[in-house]
């Protein structure tokens, strides 16, 4: 099953997006 791996990828992406949002706080 690829579901656990997919969940890991999604988690990592959302963490990276949170970090990006912190660094690009131009609004």
C-alpha positions, 0 to 999 in steps of 0.5 A, a space after each residue: 500500500 502506498 497510502 503511508 508513503 503518500 501521507 508522509 509526502 503530504 505532511 512534508 509538503 504542508 510543513 514546507 509550505 508553512 515554513 515558506 509562509 513564514 518567510 514570505 510574509 509580505 501581505 
